[in-house]
Amino acid sequence: MDNVHIVKAFDQDIELIQSMILEMGGLVEIQISQSINAFGDRDVELAEKVRADDKAVDVLDAKINELYSESLKI
């Protein structure tokens, strides 16, 4: 594998990781807003939805960590 290919692959991985982090941040931002509303309104159903939606953040976090680890192996 030549250096140009390695650098290009690494740059692509970094761009993908950045995109995934921004996506995760957007999900967390929504969750924080919903949590505040659920707490203020004493809305148990909304609180449960926030908790259930957290699984998507966990999955995205795991994918980011995996991609990050793989990109360091290049």
PyMOL Python script that loads the backbone (N, CA, C, O; Angstrom):
from pymol import cmd

cmd.read_pdbstr("""\
ATOM      1  N   MET A   1       0.845  -1.174   0.000  1.00  0.00           N
ATOM      2  CA  MET A   1       0.000   0.000   0.000  1.00  0.00           C
ATOM      3  C   MET A   1       0.893   1.241   0.000  1.00  0.00           C
ATOM      4  O   MET A   1       1.800   1.355   0.825  1.00  0.00           O
ATOM      5  N   ASP A   2       0.640   2.158  -0.914  1.00  0.00           N
ATOM      6  CA  ASP A   2       1.498   3.335  -0.954  1.00  0.00           C
ATOM      7  C   ASP A   2       0.997   4.411   0.016  1.00  0.00           C
ATOM      8  O   ASP A   2      -0.138   4.362   0.490  1.00  0.00           O
ATOM      9  N   ASN A   3       1.858   5.367   0.292  1.00  0.00           N
ATOM     10  CA  ASN A   3       1.550   6.403   1.277  1.00  0.00           C
ATOM     11  C   ASN A   3       0.350   7.258   0.901  1.00  0.00           C
ATOM     12  O   ASN A   3      -0.431   7.647   1.770  1.00  0.00           O
ATOM     13  N   VAL A   4       0.195   7.554  -0.388  1.00  0.00           N
ATOM     14  CA  VAL A   4      -0.927   8.379  -0.836  1.00  0.00           C
ATOM     15  C   VAL A   4      -2.249   7.673  -0.534  1.00  0.00           C
ATOM     16  O   VAL A   4      -3.199   8.296  -0.061  1.00  0.00           O
ATOM     17  N   HIS A   5      -2.300   6.380  -0.808  1.00  0.00           N
ATOM     18  CA  HIS A   5      -3.515   5.612  -0.543  1.00  0.00           C
ATOM     19  C   HIS A   5      -3.812   5.571   0.955  1.00  0.00           C
ATOM     20  O   HIS A   5      -4.966   5.699   1.363  1.00  0.00           O
ATOM     21  N   ILE A   6      -2.793   5.397   1.760  1.00  0.00           N
ATOM     22  CA  ILE A   6      -2.966   5.337   3.219  1.00  0.00           C
ATOM     23  C   ILE A   6      -3.511   6.659   3.737  1.00  0.00           C
ATOM     24  O   ILE A   6      -4.447   6.682   4.535  1.00  0.00           O
ATOM     25  N   VAL A   7      -2.924   7.754   3.282  1.00  0.00           N
ATOM     26  CA  VAL A   7      -3.367   9.079   3.741  1.00  0.00           C
ATOM     27  C   VAL A   7      -4.799   9.341   3.295  1.00  0.00           C
ATOM     28  O   VAL A   7      -5.600   9.868   4.066  1.00  0.00           O
ATOM     29  N   LYS A   8      -5.125   8.982   2.066  1.00  0.00           N
ATOM     30  CA  LYS A   8      -6.484   9.187   1.550  1.00  0.00           C
ATOM     31  C   LYS A   8      -7.492   8.356   2.348  1.00  0.00           C
ATOM     32  O   LYS A   8      -8.559   8.855   2.705  1.00  0.00           O
ATOM     33  N   ALA A   9      -7.170   7.122   2.623  1.00  0.00           N
ATOM     34  CA  ALA A   9      -8.067   6.256   3.396  1.00  0.00           C
ATOM     35  C   ALA A   9      -8.242   6.798   4.814  1.00  0.00           C
ATOM     36  O   ALA A   9      -9.347   6.783   5.356  1.00  0.00           O
ATOM     37  N   PHE A  10      -7.167   7.268   5.403  1.00  0.00           N
ATOM     38  CA  PHE A  10      -7.230   7.826   6.752  1.00  0.00           C
ATOM     39  C   PHE A  10      -8.095   9.087   6.757  1.00  0.00           C
ATOM     40  O   PHE A  10      -8.921   9.265   7.652  1.00  0.00           O
ATOM     41  N   ASP A  11      -7.914   9.957   5.771  1.00  0.00           N
ATOM     42  CA  ASP A  11      -8.717  11.178   5.669  1.00  0.00           C
ATOM     43  C   ASP A  11     -10.202  10.857   5.515  1.00  0.00           C
ATOM     44  O   ASP A  11     -11.053  11.523   6.104  1.00  0.00           O
ATOM     45  N   GLN A  12     -10.501   9.837   4.723  1.00  0.00           N
ATOM     46  CA  GLN A  12     -11.900   9.432   4.546  1.00  0.00           C
ATOM     47  C   GLN A  12     -12.486   8.916   5.858  1.00  0.00           C
ATOM     48  O   GLN A  12     -13.629   9.221   6.199  1.00  0.00           O
ATOM     49  N   ASP A  13     -11.708   8.145   6.580  1.00  0.00           N
ATOM     50  CA  ASP A  13     -12.170   7.646   7.879  1.00  0.00           C
ATOM     51  C   ASP A  13     -12.430   8.798   8.846  1.00  0.00           C
ATOM     52  O   ASP A  13     -13.433   8.801   9.560  1.00  0.00           O
ATOM     53  N   ILE A  14     -11.529   9.768   8.867  1.00  0.00           N
ATOM     54  CA  ILE A  14     -11.685  10.920   9.759  1.00  0.00           C
ATOM     55  C   ILE A  14     -12.943  11.709   9.405  1.00  0.00           C
ATOM     56  O   ILE A  14     -13.676  12.139  10.296  1.00  0.00           O
ATOM     57  N   GLU A  15     -13.197  11.900   8.114  1.00  0.00           N
ATOM     58  CA  GLU A  15     -14.410  12.604   7.680  1.00  0.00           C
ATOM     59  C   GLU A  15     -15.662  11.845   8.103  1.00  0.00           C
ATOM     60  O   GLU A  15     -16.636  12.450   8.552  1.00  0.00           O
ATOM     61  N   LEU A  16     -15.638  10.526   7.961  1.00  0.00           N
ATOM     62  CA  LEU A  16     -16.785   9.720   8.365  1.00  0.00           C
ATOM     63  C   LEU A  16     -16.984   9.789   9.880  1.00  0.00           C
ATOM     64  O   LEU A  16     -18.113   9.924  10.352  1.00  0.00           O
ATOM     65  N   ILE A  17     -15.911   9.698  10.630  1.00  0.00           N
ATOM     66  CA  ILE A  17     -15.998   9.791  12.090  1.00  0.00           C
ATOM     67  C   ILE A  17     -16.566  11.152  12.493  1.00  0.00           C
ATOM     68  O   ILE A  17     -17.422  11.234  13.373  1.00  0.00           O
ATOM     69  N   GLN A  18     -16.093  12.211  11.855  1.00  0.00           N
ATOM     70  CA  GLN A  18     -16.587  13.550  12.159  1.00  0.00           C
ATOM     71  C   GLN A  18     -18.086  13.647  11.887  1.00  0.00           C
ATOM     72  O   GLN A  18     -18.834  14.204  12.691  1.00  0.00           O
ATOM     73  N   SER A  19     -18.515  13.108  10.765  1.00  0.00           N
ATOM     74  CA  SER A  19     -19.934  13.114  10.410  1.00  0.00           C
ATOM     75  C   SER A  19     -20.763  12.344  11.437  1.00  0.00           C
ATOM     76  O   SER A  19     -21.841  12.785  11.835  1.00  0.00           O
ATOM     77  N   MET A  20     -20.252  11.202  11.856  1.00  0.00           N
ATOM     78  CA  MET A  20     -20.970  10.379  12.833  1.00  0.00           C
ATOM     79  C   MET A  20     -21.041  11.079  14.192  1.00  0.00           C
ATOM     80  O   MET A  20     -22.054  10.984  14.884  1.00  0.00           O
ATOM     81  N   ILE A  21     -19.978  11.777  14.574  1.00  0.00           N
ATOM     82  CA  ILE A  21     -19.973  12.506  15.841  1.00  0.00           C
ATOM     83  C   ILE A  21     -21.001  13.637  15.796  1.00  0.00           C
ATOM     84  O   ILE A  21     -21.715  13.872  16.771  1.00  0.00           O
ATOM     85  N   LEU A  22     -21.071  14.335  14.661  1.00  0.00           N
ATOM     86  CA  LEU A  22     -22.067  15.395  14.523  1.00  0.00           C
ATOM     87  C   LEU A  22     -23.484  14.835  14.599  1.00  0.00           C
ATOM     88  O   LEU A  22     -24.365  15.434  15.215  1.00  0.00           O
ATOM     89  N   GLU A  23     -23.693  13.696  13.975  1.00  0.00           N
ATOM     90  CA  GLU A  23     -25.007  13.037  14.039  1.00  0.00           C
ATOM     91  C   GLU A  23     -25.347  12.666  15.479  1.00  0.00           C
ATOM     92  O   GLU A  23     -26.462  12.902  15.946  1.00  0.00           O
ATOM     93  N   MET A  24     -24.377  12.084  16.174  1.00  0.00           N
ATOM     94  CA  MET A  24     -24.597  11.691  17.566  1.00  0.00           C
ATOM     95  C   MET A  24     -24.888  12.922  18.425  1.00  0.00           C
ATOM     96  O   MET A  24     -25.760  12.887  19.292  1.00  0.00           O
ATOM     97  N   GLY A  25     -24.160  14.002  18.182  1.00  0.00           N
ATOM     98  CA  GLY A  25     -24.396  15.235  18.927  1.00  0.00           C
ATOM     99  C   GLY A  25     -25.801  15.765  18.716  1.00  0.00           C
ATOM    100  O   GLY A  25     -26.434  16.250  19.653  1.00  0.00           O
ATOM    101  N   GLY A  26     -26.290  15.674  17.490  1.00  0.00           N
ATOM    102  CA  GLY A  26     -27.656  16.101  17.199  1.00  0.00           C
ATOM    103  C   GLY A  26     -28.684  15.265  17.945  1.00  0.00           C
ATOM    104  O   GLY A  26     -29.666  15.793  18.467  1.00  0.00           O
ATOM    105  N   LEU A  27     -28.450  13.957  17.992  1.00  0.00           N
ATOM    106  CA  LEU A  27     -29.357  13.078  18.739  1.00  0.00           C
ATOM    107  C   LEU A  27     -29.343  13.415  20.226  1.00  0.00           C
ATOM    108  O   LEU A  27     -30.393  13.454  20.868  1.00  0.00           O
ATOM    109  N   VAL A  28     -28.169  13.656  20.763  1.00  0.00           N
ATOM    110  CA  VAL A  28     -28.040  13.978  22.184  1.00  0.00           C
ATOM    111  C   VAL A  28     -28.701  15.321  22.482  1.00  0.00           C
ATOM    112  O   VAL A  28     -29.336  15.485  23.524  1.00  0.00           O
ATOM    113  N   GLU A  29     -28.552  16.278  21.572  1.00  0.00           N
ATOM    114  CA  GLU A  29     -29.186  17.584  21.754  1.00  0.00           C
ATOM    115  C   GLU A  29     -30.704  17.431  21.863  1.00  0.00           C
ATOM    116  O   GLU A  29     -31.337  18.052  22.716  1.00  0.00           O
ATOM    117  N   ILE A  30     -31.274  16.609  21.002  1.00  0.00           N
ATOM    118  CA  ILE A  30     -32.718  16.337  21.049  1.00  0.00           C
ATOM    119  C   ILE A  30     -33.086  15.678  22.380  1.00  0.00           C
ATOM    120  O   ILE A  30     -34.084  16.036  23.006  1.00  0.00           O
ATOM    121  N   GLN A  31     -32.276  14.719  22.797  1.00  0.00           N
ATOM    122  CA  GLN A  31     -32.550  14.010  24.053  1.00  0.00           C
ATOM    123  C   GLN A  31     -32.504  14.960  25.249  1.00  0.00           C
ATOM    124  O   GLN A  31     -33.336  14.860  26.151  1.00  0.00           O
ATOM    125  N   ILE A  32     -31.553  15.865  25.262  1.00  0.00           N
ATOM    126  CA  ILE A  32     -31.459  16.814  26.374  1.00  0.00           C
ATOM    127  C   ILE A  32     -32.714  17.683  26.422  1.00  0.00           C
ATOM    128  O   ILE A  32     -33.298  17.885  27.486  1.00  0.00           O
ATOM    129  N   SER A  33     -33.116  18.188  25.269  1.00  0.00           N
ATOM    130  CA  SER A  33     -34.321  19.012  25.205  1.00  0.00           C
ATOM    131  C   SER A  33     -35.551  18.225  25.672  1.00  0.00           C
ATOM    132  O   SER A  33     -36.360  18.722  26.456  1.00  0.00           O
ATOM    133  N   GLN A  34     -35.674  17.000  25.180  1.00  0.00           N
ATOM    134  CA  GLN A  34     -36.812  16.168  25.578  1.00  0.00           C
ATOM    135  C   GLN A  34     -36.756  15.826  27.063  1.00  0.00           C
ATOM    136  O   GLN A  34     -37.796  15.750  27.717  1.00  0.00           O
ATOM    137  N   SER A  35     -35.573  15.622  27.593  1.00  0.00           N
ATOM    138  CA  SER A  35     -35.421  15.319  29.024  1.00  0.00           C
ATOM    139  C   SER A  35     -35.871  16.484  29.876  1.00  0.00           C
ATOM    140  O   SER A  35     -36.563  16.304  30.879  1.00  0.00           O
ATOM    141  N   ILE A  36     -35.476  17.680  29.473  1.00  0.00           N
ATOM    142  CA  ILE A  36     -35.891  18.878  30.211  1.00  0.00           C
ATOM    143  C   ILE A  36     -37.406  19.010  30.182  1.00  0.00           C
ATOM    144  O   ILE A  36     -38.029  19.306  31.201  1.00  0.00           O
ATOM    145  N   ASN A  37     -37.995  18.790  29.012  1.00  0.00           N
ATOM    146  CA  ASN A  37     -39.452  18.865  28.899  1.00  0.00           C
ATOM    147  C   ASN A  37     -40.130  17.779  29.728  1.00  0.00           C
ATOM    148  O   ASN A  37     -41.119  18.037  30.414  1.00  0.00           O
ATOM    149  N   ALA A  38     -39.600  16.580  29.660  1.00  0.00           N
ATOM    150  CA  ALA A  38     -40.184  15.468  30.415  1.00  0.00           C
ATOM    151  C   ALA A  38     -40.123  15.755  31.913  1.00  0.00           C
ATOM    152  O   ALA A  38     -41.086  15.501  32.637  1.00  0.00           O
ATOM    153  N   PHE A  39     -39.011  16.275  32.368  1.00  0.00           N
ATOM    154  CA  PHE A  39     -38.854  16.583  33.793  1.00  0.00           C
ATOM    155  C   PHE A  39     -39.792  17.715  34.204  1.00  0.00           C
ATOM    156  O   PHE A  39     -40.486  17.620  35.217  1.00  0.00           O
ATOM    157  N   GLY A  40     -39.807  18.780  33.414  1.00  0.00           N
ATOM    158  CA  GLY A  40     -40.643  19.936  33.748  1.00  0.00           C
ATOM    159  C   GLY A  40     -42.125  19.624  33.714  1.00  0.00           C
ATOM    160  O   GLY A  40     -42.891  20.127  34.536  1.00  0.00           O
ATOM    161  N   ASP A  41     -42.530  18.797  32.768  1.00  0.00           N
ATOM    162  CA  ASP A  41     -43.944  18.443  32.611  1.00  0.00           C
ATOM    163  C   ASP A  41     -44.333  17.176  33.361  1.00  0.00           C
ATOM    164  O   ASP A  41     -45.494  16.768  33.353  1.00  0.00           O
ATOM    165  N   ARG A  42     -43.352  16.564  34.005  1.00  0.00           N
ATOM    166  CA  ARG A  42     -43.571  15.281  34.686  1.00  0.00           C
ATOM    167  C   ARG A  42     -44.188  14.262  33.726  1.00  0.00           C
ATOM    168  O   ARG A  42     -45.125  13.540  34.065  1.00  0.00           O
ATOM    169  N   ASP A  43     -43.627  14.233  32.521  1.00  0.00           N
ATOM    170  CA  ASP A  43     -44.122  13.378  31.441  1.00  0.00           C
ATOM    171  C   ASP A  43     -43.320  12.076  31.427  1.00  0.00           C
ATOM    172  O   ASP A  43     -42.226  12.008  30.866  1.00  0.00           O
ATOM    173  N   VAL A  44     -43.881  11.059  32.049  1.00  0.00           N
ATOM    174  CA  VAL A  44     -43.198   9.776  32.172  1.00  0.00           C
ATOM    175  C   VAL A  44     -43.018   9.110  30.802  1.00  0.00           C
ATOM    176  O   VAL A  44     -41.983   8.498  30.538  1.00  0.00           O
ATOM    177  N   GLU A  45     -44.016   9.230  29.945  1.00  0.00           N
ATOM    178  CA  GLU A  45     -43.914   8.613  28.621  1.00  0.00           C
ATOM    179  C   GLU A  45     -42.763   9.224  27.814  1.00  0.00           C
ATOM    180  O   GLU A  45     -42.014   8.505  27.153  1.00  0.00           O
ATOM    181  N   LEU A  46     -42.628  10.537  27.870  1.00  0.00           N
ATOM    182  CA  LEU A  46     -41.536  11.189  27.151  1.00  0.00           C
ATOM    183  C   LEU A  46     -40.189  10.784  27.751  1.00  0.00           C
ATOM    184  O   LEU A  46     -39.223  10.561  27.022  1.00  0.00           O
ATOM    185  N   ALA A  47     -40.129  10.690  29.069  1.00  0.00           N
ATOM    186  CA  ALA A  47     -38.886  10.260  29.728  1.00  0.00           C
ATOM    187  C   ALA A  47     -38.505   8.849  29.289  1.00  0.00           C
ATOM    188  O   ALA A  47     -37.330   8.564  29.061  1.00  0.00           O
ATOM    189  N   GLU A  48     -39.485   7.976  29.173  1.00  0.00           N
ATOM    190  CA  GLU A  48     -39.223   6.610  28.717  1.00  0.00           C
ATOM    191  C   GLU A  48     -38.764   6.593  27.265  1.00  0.00           C
ATOM    192  O   GLU A  48     -37.915   5.785  26.888  1.00  0.00           O
ATOM    193  N   LYS A  49     -39.332   7.498  26.438  1.00  0.00           N
ATOM    194  CA  LYS A  49     -38.916   7.595  25.043  1.00  0.00           C
ATOM    195  C   LYS A  49     -37.453   8.040  24.964  1.00  0.00           C
ATOM    196  O   LYS A  49     -36.676   7.494  24.180  1.00  0.00           O
ATOM    197  N   VAL A  50     -37.086   9.021  25.768  1.00  0.00           N
ATOM    198  CA  VAL A  50     -35.701   9.499  25.786  1.00  0.00           C
ATOM    199  C   VAL A  50     -34.775   8.358  26.163  1.00  0.00           C
ATOM    200  O   VAL A  50     -33.725   8.164  25.550  1.00  0.00           O
ATOM    201  N   ARG A  51     -35.168   7.618  27.161  1.00  0.00           N
ATOM    202  CA  ARG A  51     -34.341   6.485  27.609  1.00  0.00           C
ATOM    203  C   ARG A  51     -34.208   5.433  26.509  1.00  0.00           C
ATOM    204  O   ARG A  51     -33.120   4.900  26.287  1.00  0.00           O
ATOM    205  N   ALA A  52     -35.298   5.137  25.828  1.00  0.00           N
ATOM    206  CA  ALA A  52     -35.263   4.145  24.747  1.00  0.00           C
ATOM    207  C   ALA A  52     -34.428   4.651  23.565  1.00  0.00           C
ATOM    208  O   ALA A  52     -33.696   3.884  22.940  1.00  0.00           O
ATOM    209  N   ASP A  53     -34.546   5.943  23.269  1.00  0.00           N
ATOM    210  CA  ASP A  53     -33.786   6.520  22.154  1.00  0.00           C
ATOM    211  C   ASP A  53     -32.289   6.545  22.428  1.00  0.00           C
ATOM    212  O   ASP A  53     -31.492   6.666  21.498  1.00  0.00           O
ATOM    213  N   ASP A  54     -31.903   6.432  23.683  1.00  0.00           N
ATOM    214  CA  ASP A  54     -30.486   6.448  24.032  1.00  0.00           C
ATOM    215  C   ASP A  54     -29.744   5.248  23.445  1.00  0.00           C
ATOM    216  O   ASP A  54     -28.526   5.293  23.271  1.00  0.00           O
ATOM    217  N   LYS A  55     -30.469   4.191  23.145  1.00  0.00           N
ATOM    218  CA  LYS A  55     -29.836   3.016  22.530  1.00  0.00           C
ATOM    219  C   LYS A  55     -29.229   3.368  21.176  1.00  0.00           C
ATOM    220  O   LYS A  55     -28.176   2.844  20.810  1.00  0.00           O
ATOM    221  N   ALA A  56     -29.894   4.259  20.429  1.00  0.00           N
ATOM    222  CA  ALA A  56     -29.365   4.674  19.130  1.00  0.00           C
ATOM    223  C   ALA A  56     -28.042   5.422  19.301  1.00  0.00           C
ATOM    224  O   ALA A  56     -27.125   5.274  18.493  1.00  0.00           O
ATOM    225  N   VAL A  57     -27.954   6.221  20.352  1.00  0.00           N
ATOM    226  CA  VAL A  57     -26.709   6.944  20.636  1.00  0.00           C
ATOM    227  C   VAL A  57     -25.612   5.950  21.013  1.00  0.00           C
ATOM    228  O   VAL A  57     -24.467   6.084  20.583  1.00  0.00           O
ATOM    229  N   ASP A  58     -25.969   4.963  21.809  1.00  0.00           N
ATOM    230  CA  ASP A  58     -24.992   3.942  22.211  1.00  0.00           C
ATOM    231  C   ASP A  58     -24.462   3.167  21.005  1.00  0.00           C
ATOM    232  O   ASP A  58     -23.266   2.890  20.915  1.00  0.00           O
ATOM    233  N   VAL A  59     -25.354   2.821  20.084  1.00  0.00           N
ATOM    234  CA  VAL A  59     -24.946   2.088  18.879  1.00  0.00           C
ATOM    235  C   VAL A  59     -24.017   2.949  18.029  1.00  0.00           C
ATOM    236  O   VAL A  59     -22.996   2.468  17.536  1.00  0.00           O
ATOM    237  N   LEU A  60     -24.369   4.213  17.861  1.00  0.00           N
ATOM    238  CA  LEU A  60     -23.528   5.120  17.085  1.00  0.00           C
ATOM    239  C   LEU A  60     -22.174   5.309  17.750  1.00  0.00           C
ATOM    240  O   LEU A  60     -21.148   5.346  17.071  1.00  0.00           O
ATOM    241  N   ASP A  61     -22.164   5.428  19.062  1.00  0.00           N
ATOM    242  CA  ASP A  61     -20.915   5.560  19.805  1.00  0.00           C
ATOM    243  C   ASP A  61     -20.020   4.338  19.582  1.00  0.00           C
ATOM    244  O   ASP A  61     -18.814   4.481  19.381  1.00  0.00           O
ATOM    245  N   ALA A  62     -20.594   3.166  19.615  1.00  0.00           N
ATOM    246  CA  ALA A  62     -19.820   1.940  19.396  1.00  0.00           C
ATOM    247  C   ALA A  62     -19.251   1.901  17.975  1.00  0.00           C
ATOM    248  O   ALA A  62     -18.107   1.492  17.776  1.00  0.00           O
ATOM    249  N   LYS A  63     -20.045   2.324  16.992  1.00  0.00           N
ATOM    250  CA  LYS A  63     -19.561   2.350  15.611  1.00  0.00           C
ATOM    251  C   LYS A  63     -18.413   3.337  15.450  1.00  0.00           C
ATOM    252  O   LYS A  63     -17.438   3.057  14.752  1.00  0.00           O
ATOM    253  N   ILE A  64     -18.533   4.492  16.098  1.00  0.00           N
ATOM    254  CA  ILE A  64     -17.469   5.499  16.031  1.00  0.00           C
ATOM    255  C   ILE A  64     -16.186   4.936  16.636  1.00  0.00           C
ATOM    256  O   ILE A  64     -15.110   5.056  16.050  1.00  0.00           O
ATOM    257  N   ASN A  65     -16.305   4.329  17.798  1.00  0.00           N
ATOM    258  CA  ASN A  65     -15.129   3.752  18.452  1.00  0.00           C
ATOM    259  C   ASN A  65     -14.483   2.663  17.606  1.00  0.00           C
ATOM    260  O   ASN A  65     -13.257   2.577  17.524  1.00  0.00           O
ATOM    261  N   GLU A  66     -15.297   1.847  16.989  1.00  0.00           N
ATOM    262  CA  GLU A  66     -14.771   0.769  16.140  1.00  0.00           C
ATOM    263  C   GLU A  66     -14.050   1.342  14.921  1.00  0.00           C
ATOM    264  O   GLU A  66     -12.948   0.909  14.584  1.00  0.00           O
ATOM    265  N   LEU A  67     -14.672   2.310  14.269  1.00  0.00           N
ATOM    266  CA  LEU A  67     -14.054   2.922  13.095  1.00  0.00           C
ATOM    267  C   LEU A  67     -12.744   3.638  13.481  1.00  0.00           C
ATOM    268  O   LEU A  67     -11.750   3.569  12.759  1.00  0.00           O
ATOM    269  N   TYR A  68     -12.769   4.313  14.611  1.00  0.00           N
ATOM    270  CA  TYR A  68     -11.571   5.001  15.085  1.00  0.00           C
ATOM    271  C   TYR A  68     -10.435   3.995  15.308  1.00  0.00           C
ATOM    272  O   TYR A  68      -9.303   4.219  14.881  1.00  0.00           O
ATOM    273  N   SER A  69     -10.748   2.901  15.974  1.00  0.00           N
ATOM    274  CA  SER A  69      -9.740   1.873  16.228  1.00  0.00           C
ATOM    275  C   SER A  69      -9.204   1.289  14.935  1.00  0.00           C
ATOM    276  O   SER A  69      -7.999   1.077  14.795  1.00  0.00           O
ATOM    277  N   GLU A  70     -10.099   1.027  13.988  1.00  0.00           N
ATOM    278  CA  GLU A  70      -9.672   0.469  12.698  1.00  0.00           C
ATOM    279  C   GLU A  70      -8.825   1.466  11.915  1.00  0.00           C
ATOM    280  O   GLU A  70      -7.860   1.076  11.258  1.00  0.00           O
ATOM    281  N   SER A  71      -9.173   2.736  11.977  1.00  0.00           N
ATOM    282  CA  SER A  71      -8.424   3.728  11.206  1.00  0.00           C
ATOM    283  C   SER A  71      -7.008   3.900  11.736  1.00  0.00           C
ATOM    284  O   SER A  71      -6.109   4.274  10.983  1.00  0.00           O
ATOM    285  N   LEU A  72      -6.798   3.634  13.011  1.00  0.00           N
ATOM    286  CA  LEU A  72      -5.450   3.730  13.569  1.00  0.00           C
ATOM    287  C   LEU A  72      -4.558   2.585  13.119  1.00  0.00           C
ATOM    288  O   LEU A  72      -3.335   2.676  13.220  1.00  0.00           O
ATOM    289  N   LYS A  73      -5.157   1.510  12.625  1.00  0.00           N
ATOM    290  CA  LYS A  73      -4.397   0.355  12.160  1.00  0.00           C
ATOM    291  C   LYS A  73      -3.836   0.551  10.761  1.00  0.00           C
ATOM    292  O   LYS A  73      -2.946  -0.182  10.331  1.00  0.00           O
ATOM    293  N   ILE A  74      -4.365   1.550  10.050  1.00  0.00           N
ATOM    294  CA  ILE A  74      -3.942   1.768   8.649  1.00  0.00           C
ATOM    295  C   ILE A  74      -2.476   2.061   8.560  1.00  0.00           C
ATOM    296  O   ILE A  74      -1.953   2.268   7.464  1.00  0.00           O
TER     297      ILE A  74
END
""", "prot")
cmd.dss("prot")
cmd.show_as("cartoon", "prot")
cmd.util.cbc("prot")
cmd.orient("prot")
